[in-house]
C-alpha cells in the first residue's frame, strides 16, 4: 500500500497546484485570490499592475510590503474513481481485511465501498476474540447495516457466561440485514432464546443448537432460507449411536439415553415454512428431524448420518422431498452399511448426480465394491461417486481399475470415482464414442 499512498500524494499535489493556478486568474474582489503578478517599472523597480508608475519622489517603486490575506486552507480534493463503483467493489473484494484498512483513508468514495466490504463478513472461531468482536460491533452502530454474514464459534469454550449470550442477542437484534448466520456453542448449550426479537431474513442458517420446538418456531419465520445445517446432538440420534459413543452422549446430558426427551418430539415445522429450502445438512439428526425438515420441501442436496437401528428410516425420510435428490452425502455409523447402502440408495434416489458415502465402523472389501455393480445401473445421471471407509486391506492398481471399469459398465455417466484407499479415478474420454479409459490421478 506504500505505492498507493505515494500515488495518492502525487494526485493531491497536482490538484492543489492546479487550484493555485486557477485562483491566480480570479479578480481582486474575490477573497481567495492571490496577489497580482508584478512587473518591472520604467525606472527599473518593481510595481504592481494597475498602480502608479512613479510616485513623484524620483524614487523607484519598491516591491509591495503588504500582501493580500491568504486563502483559507482547503482539504484534499474529493477524488472519485473513473470506474463505476460496482466495478471498484469487485476489485476491492480481492483485498484482505488488513489490506482494506488503508483504502478507508483514501477518500470518501472509496471509504463507502471499503467499509461495506470490511464488515460484510464477520467470522471468528477463537472464543476470546468472539467476545471482543461482539463487544466492538455493539459499540459501533454505524456498521451494523453492513454486516451480511456472522459466524460465531465458541464450541471449545467450556462454559460461556449468560452475559455473553445477552450481548450476542443484542447484536443479533441490531444486525437487521443479516443473510448468513452460523452459531456454534458447546454441545450442552442450546440458547435458542437469543434469536427472539430478531428481524433479519436469512438465506443460510447453521447452528449447533438442539432441534427443539423453540428452534422450529424461529425457522418458521425465516421464509427465505435456502441452506440449513443442524449440527447439534439430537436425542433421537443419540439413541442410535453405537456403544463407543455412549460416554459422549452421557457427558452431554446424563440420562438422555434412558428417557426420551419430549422437546425433540415437538420439533414440527408448519407446512408453509421453509418453502425455498434446497440444501439440508444434518450432523447428528435422526429420521424424525430429517423428515420434519425435508418433507414436502424442494430439497435437492442433503447430507445426513445413518445410525445402526434406523438407517433405512433416515433414507425414507429423505425420500419425502418434493423434488428428486441430486447430491447426497451419508455418514454411516452402521457396521452393516457396506452390505446394503448402495442398494437402499439406488432404490430411492435414481436422479442423483453425486453420491458420497463415508462408513466409519466397517470396511469396504473389493468383493463388496464389485457386488454394488447391479445397483449402479439404476442411476441415470450419476457423475461423481465417493466411497470412503477404514480399511486394513491393500488393493493393487489393477484391482481398483477393474472396479472403476465395472462400475462404468453399469453406469455410463460416471466421470470420477474415489475408492476407499483414497485413489482418485477419472474417465479419460476418447474420440471414439464409448471408448475412453479409466486412469488414476497418481499416474
C-alpha positions as CSV (number, residue, x, y, z in Angstrom):
1,X,0.0,0.0,0.0
2,X,3.1,2.4,0.1
3,X,2.8,2.7,-3.7
4,X,-0.9,3.5,-3.3
5,X,-0.2,6.3,-0.8
6,X,2.7,7.7,-2.9
7,X,0.4,7.8,-6.0
8,X,-2.4,9.4,-4.0
9,X,0.0,12.1,-2.6
10,X,1.1,13.0,-6.2
11,X,-2.5,13.4,-7.2
12,X,-3.2,15.7,-4.3
13,X,-0.1,17.8,-5.0
14,X,-1.1,18.2,-8.7
15,X,-4.7,19.1,-7.7
16,X,-3.5,21.7,-5.2
17,X,-1.1,23.2,-7.8
18,X,-4.0,23.3,-10.3
19,X,-6.2,25.2,-7.8
20,X,-3.5,27.8,-7.2
21,X,-3.1,28.4,-10.9
22,X,-6.9,28.8,-11.3
23,X,-7.2,31.2,-8.3
24,X,-4.5,33.4,-9.7
25,X,-6.8,34.4,-12.5
26,X,-9.7,35.4,-10.2
27,X,-10.5,39.2,-9.9
28,X,-9.2,41.0,-6.8
29,X,-12.6,41.4,-5.2
30,X,-12.8,37.6,-4.6
31,X,-11.4,37.0,-1.2
32,X,-9.5,33.8,-2.1
33,X,-7.5,35.4,-4.9
34,X,-3.7,35.7,-4.8
35,X,-1.6,38.8,-5.4
36,X,-1.5,40.0,-9.0
37,X,1.8,39.4,-10.8
38,X,4.3,42.3,-10.6
39,X,6.2,43.8,-13.5
40,X,9.4,45.8,-13.9
41,X,8.8,49.6,-13.9
42,X,10.4,52.0,-16.4
43,X,12.8,53.1,-13.6
44,X,14.0,49.7,-13.1
45,X,11.9,49.0,-10.0
46,X,9.1,46.6,-9.4
47,X,5.4,47.7,-9.3
48,X,2.1,46.1,-9.2
49,X,-0.1,46.1,-12.3
50,X,-2.7,49.0,-12.1
51,X,-0.6,51.0,-9.5
52,X,1.2,54.4,-10.2
53,X,4.3,54.1,-12.3
54,X,6.0,56.9,-10.4
55,X,5.2,58.5,-7.0
56,X,6.8,61.8,-8.0
57,X,9.6,61.5,-5.5
58,X,12.0,60.2,-8.0
59,X,12.4,57.0,-6.1
60,X,11.7,53.9,-8.0
61,X,8.8,51.8,-6.9
62,X,9.6,49.1,-4.4
63,X,8.0,45.7,-4.2
64,X,4.9,45.9,-2.2
65,X,5.3,45.4,1.5
66,X,1.8,44.3,2.1
67,X,0.2,41.1,0.8
68,X,-3.4,40.0,0.5
69,X,-4.9,37.6,3.0
70,X,-4.0,34.1,2.0
71,X,-6.9,31.8,1.1
72,X,-8.3,29.6,3.8
73,X,-6.8,26.1,3.9
74,X,-8.5,23.6,1.7
75,X,-8.7,19.9,2.2
76,X,-7.6,17.4,-0.4
77,X,-10.0,17.2,-3.4
78,X,-12.7,14.5,-3.3
79,X,-11.3,12.3,-5.9
80,X,-13.8,9.7,-7.4
81,X,-12.6,6.8,-9.4
82,X,-13.5,6.9,-13.1
83,X,-14.6,3.3,-12.9
84,X,-18.2,2.6,-11.9
85,X,-18.5,2.0,-8.2
86,X,-19.8,-1.5,-8.8
87,X,-16.5,-2.3,-10.7
88,X,-14.5,-0.7,-7.9
89,X,-16.3,-3.0,-5.4
90,X,-15.4,-6.1,-7.5
91,X,-11.8,-5.1,-7.5
92,X,-11.7,-4.4,-3.7
93,X,-13.2,-7.7,-3.0
94,X,-9.9,-9.3,-3.8
95,X,-8.2,-7.5,-0.8
96,X,-7.9,-8.9,2.6
97,X,-9.4,-7.1,5.6
98,X,-6.0,-5.8,6.6
99,X,-5.4,-4.5,3.0
100,X,-8.7,-2.7,3.1
101,X,-7.7,-0.5,6.1
102,X,-5.6,2.0,4.1
103,X,-8.4,2.2,1.4
104,X,-10.7,3.6,4.1
105,X,-8.4,6.6,4.4
106,X,-8.1,7.3,0.7
107,X,-11.2,9.4,0.1
108,X,-14.9,9.4,0.7
109,X,-15.9,7.5,-2.4
110,X,-13.5,4.6,-1.7
111,X,-14.3,4.7,2.0
112,X,-18.0,4.0,1.4
113,X,-17.1,0.9,-0.6
114,X,-14.4,-0.4,1.7
115,X,-16.4,0.0,4.9
116,X,-19.1,-2.2,3.5
117,X,-16.7,-4.9,2.4
118,X,-14.8,-4.7,5.7
119,X,-17.8,-5.5,7.8
120,X,-19.7,-7.7,5.3
121,X,-18.5,-11.0,6.7
122,X,-17.6,-11.3,10.4
123,X,-16.1,-14.8,11.1
124,X,-14.4,-15.7,14.3
125,X,-13.7,-19.1,15.9
126,X,-11.4,-18.1,18.8
127,X,-13.5,-17.7,22.0
128,X,-11.7,-14.7,23.4
129,X,-11.8,-12.9,20.0
130,X,-15.5,-13.8,19.6
131,X,-16.3,-11.9,22.8
132,X,-14.2,-8.9,21.7
133,X,-15.8,-9.0,18.2
134,X,-19.4,-8.9,19.7
135,X,-18.5,-6.0,22.0
136,X,-16.8,-3.9,19.4
137,X,-19.7,-4.4,16.9
138,X,-22.2,-3.3,19.6
139,X,-20.1,-0.2,20.2
140,X,-20.2,0.8,16.5
141,X,-23.8,1.1,15.5
142,X,-22.9,2.7,12.1
143,X,-21.6,-0.6,10.8
144,X,-24.5,-2.8,11.8
145,X,-26.2,-2.2,8.4
146,X,-23.1,-3.5,6.5
147,X,-23.0,-6.9,8.3
148,X,-24.3,-9.7,6.0
149,X,-22.6,-12.7,7.4
150,X,-22.0,-13.5,11.1
151,X,-20.1,-16.7,12.1
152,X,-19.5,-17.2,15.8
153,X,-17.9,-20.4,17.1
154,X,-17.3,-20.8,20.8
155,X,-17.8,-24.6,20.8
156,X,-14.4,-25.1,22.5
157,X,-15.3,-22.8,25.4
158,X,-16.3,-24.9,28.5
159,X,-18.9,-22.6,29.9
160,X,-19.9,-19.3,28.2
161,X,-21.4,-16.8,30.6
162,X,-25.0,-15.6,30.4
163,X,-23.7,-12.1,29.9
164,X,-22.0,-13.1,26.6
165,X,-25.3,-14.7,25.3
166,X,-27.1,-11.4,26.2
167,X,-24.5,-9.4,24.3
168,X,-24.9,-11.7,21.3
169,X,-28.7,-11.4,21.4
170,X,-28.3,-7.6,21.4
171,X,-26.0,-7.8,18.4
172,X,-28.4,-10.1,16.5
173,X,-31.3,-7.7,17.1
174,X,-29.3,-4.8,15.6
175,X,-27.8,-6.5,12.6
176,X,-31.1,-6.4,10.7
177,X,-29.5,-7.0,7.2
178,X,-28.0,-10.4,8.1
179,X,-28.4,-13.1,5.4
180,X,-25.9,-15.7,6.6
181,X,-25.8,-16.8,10.3
182,X,-23.7,-19.5,11.9
183,X,-23.7,-20.2,15.6
184,X,-21.6,-22.9,17.3
185,X,-21.9,-23.4,21.0
186,X,-20.7,-26.1,23.5
187,X,-22.6,-29.3,23.0
188,X,-24.7,-29.0,26.2
189,X,-25.7,-25.4,25.4
190,X,-28.8,-24.5,23.3
191,X,-29.6,-20.9,23.9
192,X,-32.4,-20.6,21.3
193,X,-33.8,-17.6,23.2
194,X,-31.1,-15.3,21.8
195,X,-33.0,-15.5,18.5
196,X,-36.1,-13.9,20.0
197,X,-36.8,-10.4,18.6
198,X,-34.5,-10.8,15.5
199,X,-35.9,-9.2,12.4
200,X,-33.3,-10.3,9.8
201,X,-34.3,-12.5,6.8
202,X,-31.7,-15.3,6.5
203,X,-30.8,-17.3,3.4
204,X,-28.3,-19.6,5.1
205,X,-28.5,-20.7,8.7
206,X,-26.2,-23.1,10.6
207,X,-26.3,-23.9,14.3
208,X,-25.3,-26.4,16.9
209,X,-28.4,-25.8,19.0
210,X,-30.8,-28.7,19.6
211,X,-33.8,-29.2,17.5
212,X,-36.4,-28.0,19.9
213,X,-39.9,-26.5,19.4
214,X,-38.4,-23.0,20.0
215,X,-35.9,-23.5,17.2
216,X,-38.8,-24.8,15.0
217,X,-40.7,-21.5,15.7
218,X,-37.7,-19.5,14.7
219,X,-37.2,-21.4,11.4
220,X,-40.9,-21.0,10.6
221,X,-40.3,-17.2,10.5
222,X,-37.4,-17.5,8.0
223,X,-39.1,-17.8,4.7
224,X,-36.0,-17.1,2.6
225,X,-33.7,-19.8,3.9
226,X,-32.3,-22.0,1.2
227,X,-29.4,-23.7,3.1
228,X,-29.9,-25.2,6.6
229,X,-27.4,-27.0,8.7
230,X,-28.2,-28.6,12.1
231,X,-25.1,-29.7,13.8
232,X,-26.4,-30.2,17.3
233,X,-26.7,-33.6,19.1
234,X,-30.3,-34.8,18.9
235,X,-31.8,-37.2,21.4
236,X,-33.4,-39.5,18.7
237,X,-29.9,-39.8,17.1
238,X,-28.2,-40.5,20.4
239,X,-30.5,-43.4,21.0
240,X,-28.9,-45.0,17.9
241,X,-25.3,-44.2,18.5
242,X,-23.0,-47.3,18.8
243,X,-21.8,-48.2,22.3
244,X,-18.4,-46.5,21.7
245,X,-20.3,-43.1,21.8
246,X,-22.2,-43.8,25.0
247,X,-19.8,-41.8,27.1
248,X,-20.1,-38.8,24.8
249,X,-23.9,-38.9,25.0
250,X,-24.0,-39.2,28.8
251,X,-21.5,-36.4,29.2
252,X,-23.7,-34.1,27.1
253,X,-26.9,-34.9,29.1
254,X,-26.9,-37.6,31.8
255,X,-29.8,-40.0,31.3
256,X,-30.6,-38.8,27.8
257,X,-30.3,-42.3,26.5
258,X,-32.6,-43.6,29.2
259,X,-35.6,-41.3,28.9
260,X,-36.8,-39.8,25.7
261,X,-36.7,-36.0,25.7
262,X,-40.2,-34.8,24.7
263,X,-38.8,-31.5,23.4
264,X,-37.4,-33.3,20.3
265,X,-40.8,-34.8,19.6
266,X,-42.1,-31.3,19.3
267,X,-39.8,-30.3,16.5
268,X,-42.5,-29.8,14.0
269,X,-42.4,-27.3,11.1
270,X,-45.5,-25.8,9.6
271,X,-46.1,-27.0,6.0
272,X,-45.9,-23.5,4.7
273,X,-42.5,-22.8,6.2
274,X,-39.1,-23.1,4.6
275,X,-40.6,-23.3,1.1
276,X,-37.3,-22.3,-0.5
277,X,-35.1,-24.8,1.3
278,X,-32.8,-26.5,-1.2
279,X,-29.8,-27.7,0.8
280,X,-30.0,-29.5,4.2
281,X,-27.1,-30.8,6.3
282,X,-27.6,-32.8,9.5
283,X,-24.7,-34.0,11.5
284,X,-26.4,-35.9,14.3
285,X,-30.1,-35.8,13.5
286,X,-32.2,-39.0,13.3
287,X,-35.1,-39.8,10.9
288,X,-37.6,-37.8,12.9
289,X,-35.7,-34.5,12.5
290,X,-34.8,-35.3,8.9
291,X,-38.4,-35.8,7.9
292,X,-39.6,-32.7,9.8
293,X,-37.2,-30.6,7.7
294,X,-37.3,-32.3,4.3
295,X,-40.8,-33.5,3.8
296,X,-42.7,-31.5,1.1
297,X,-39.8,-29.1,0.5
298,X,-37.7,-28.7,-2.6
299,X,-34.5,-30.2,-1.0
300,X,-32.2,-31.5,-3.8
301,X,-28.9,-31.6,-1.8
302,X,-28.5,-33.3,1.5
303,X,-26.0,-34.7,4.0
304,X,-27.3,-37.0,6.8
305,X,-26.0,-39.5,9.3
306,X,-27.1,-43.2,9.3
307,X,-27.3,-45.0,12.6
308,X,-27.5,-48.7,13.2
309,X,-31.1,-49.0,14.2
310,X,-32.8,-46.5,11.9
311,X,-30.6,-46.1,8.8
312,X,-33.3,-47.1,6.4
313,X,-35.8,-44.8,8.2
314,X,-33.5,-41.9,7.6
315,X,-33.3,-42.6,3.9
316,X,-37.1,-42.9,3.8
317,X,-37.4,-39.5,5.5
318,X,-35.0,-38.0,2.9
319,X,-37.1,-39.5,0.1
320,X,-40.0,-37.3,1.2
321,X,-38.5,-34.3,-0.5
322,X,-40.7,-32.6,-3.0
323,X,-38.0,-32.8,-5.8
324,X,-35.6,-35.5,-6.8
325,X,-32.3,-35.6,-4.9
326,X,-29.3,-34.5,-6.9
327,X,-26.4,-34.6,-4.4
328,X,-26.3,-36.9,-1.4
329,X,-23.7,-37.4,1.3
330,X,-24.2,-40.1,4.0
331,X,-22.0,-40.7,7.1
332,X,-22.8,-44.2,8.3
333,X,-22.3,-45.4,11.9
334,X,-23.8,-48.8,11.0
335,X,-21.4,-51.7,10.9
336,X,-23.5,-53.4,8.3
337,X,-23.7,-50.4,5.9
338,X,-21.4,-51.9,3.2
339,X,-23.8,-54.7,2.7
340,X,-26.9,-52.6,2.0
341,X,-26.0,-48.9,1.4
342,X,-25.7,-49.0,-2.4
343,X,-29.0,-51.0,-2.8
344,X,-31.0,-48.7,-0.5
345,X,-29.7,-45.5,-2.0
346,X,-30.3,-46.8,-5.6
347,X,-33.9,-47.7,-4.9
348,X,-34.8,-44.2,-3.7
349,X,-32.6,-41.7,-5.5
350,X,-32.2,-42.6,-9.2
351,X,-31.7,-39.0,-10.3
352,X,-28.5,-38.5,-8.3
353,X,-25.6,-36.7,-9.9
354,X,-23.2,-37.0,-7.0
355,X,-23.1,-39.7,-4.2
356,X,-20.6,-39.6,-1.3
357,X,-20.6,-42.4,1.2
358,X,-18.5,-42.4,4.4
359,X,-18.5,-45.6,6.5
360,X,-16.8,-45.2,9.9
361,X,-17.4,-48.6,11.6
362,X,-16.9,-51.1,8.8
363,X,-14.7,-51.9,5.8
364,X,-15.4,-52.0,2.1
365,X,-13.7,-55.0,0.6
366,X,-13.1,-55.3,-3.1
367,X,-15.8,-58.1,-3.2
368,X,-18.4,-55.7,-1.7
369,X,-17.5,-53.0,-4.1
370,X,-17.9,-55.3,-7.1
371,X,-21.2,-56.6,-5.7
372,X,-22.5,-53.0,-5.9
373,X,-22.4,-53.1,-9.7
374,X,-26.0,-54.2,-10.3
375,X,-27.4,-51.4,-8.2
376,X,-25.4,-48.7,-10.0
377,X,-27.4,-49.4,-13.2
378,X,-30.3,-47.6,-11.5
379,X,-28.6,-44.3,-11.6
380,X,-29.2,-42.4,-14.9
381,X,-27.3,-39.2,-14.2
382,X,-24.6,-40.2,-11.7
383,X,-21.3,-38.5,-12.5
384,X,-19.3,-38.5,-9.2
385,X,-19.1,-41.2,-6.5
386,X,-17.0,-41.3,-3.4
387,X,-16.7,-44.3,-1.2
388,X,-14.6,-43.8,2.0
389,X,-14.1,-46.3,4.7
390,X,-11.5,-47.5,7.2
391,X,-9.7,-50.4,5.6
392,X,-6.8,-52.7,6.5
393,X,-6.9,-54.5,3.2
394,X,-4.5,-53.2,0.5
395,X,-5.7,-53.0,-3.1
396,X,-3.5,-53.1,-6.2
397,X,-3.7,-50.6,-9.0
398,X,-5.1,-53.3,-11.3
399,X,-7.8,-54.3,-8.8
400,X,-9.1,-50.8,-8.3
401,X,-9.0,-50.1,-12.1
402,X,-11.2,-53.2,-12.6
403,X,-13.7,-51.9,-10.0
404,X,-13.8,-48.5,-11.8
405,X,-14.3,-50.2,-15.2
406,X,-17.0,-52.5,-13.9
407,X,-18.9,-49.6,-12.3
408,X,-18.7,-47.6,-15.5
409,X,-20.1,-50.5,-17.5
410,X,-23.2,-50.4,-15.3
411,X,-23.3,-46.6,-15.0
412,X,-22.0,-45.0,-18.2
413,X,-22.4,-41.4,-16.9
414,X,-19.7,-41.8,-14.3
415,X,-16.8,-39.4,-14.6
416,X,-15.0,-39.5,-11.3
417,X,-14.6,-42.3,-8.7
418,X,-12.8,-42.2,-5.3
419,X,-12.4,-45.6,-3.7
420,X,-11.8,-46.4,0.0
421,X,-8.0,-46.5,-0.3
422,X,-8.0,-42.8,-1.4
423,X,-7.2,-43.2,-5.1
424,X,-9.0,-40.9,-7.4
425,X,-10.1,-42.4,-10.7
426,X,-11.3,-40.4,-13.6
427,X,-12.7,-41.3,-17.0
428,X,-10.5,-40.0,-19.9
429,X,-12.7,-39.5,-22.9
430,X,-11.8,-40.7,-26.4
431,X,-12.7,-39.5,-29.9
432,X,-14.3,-42.9,-30.4
433,X,-17.8,-42.9,-28.8
434,X,-17.9,-45.5,-26.0
435,X,-14.2,-45.9,-25.9
436,X,-12.2,-43.9,-23.3
437,X,-10.2,-45.3,-20.4
438,X,-10.0,-45.0,-16.6
439,X,-6.9,-43.5,-15.2
440,X,-5.7,-42.8,-11.7
441,X,-4.8,-39.3,-10.6
442,X,-1.5,-40.7,-9.3
443,X,-0.4,-41.6,-12.8
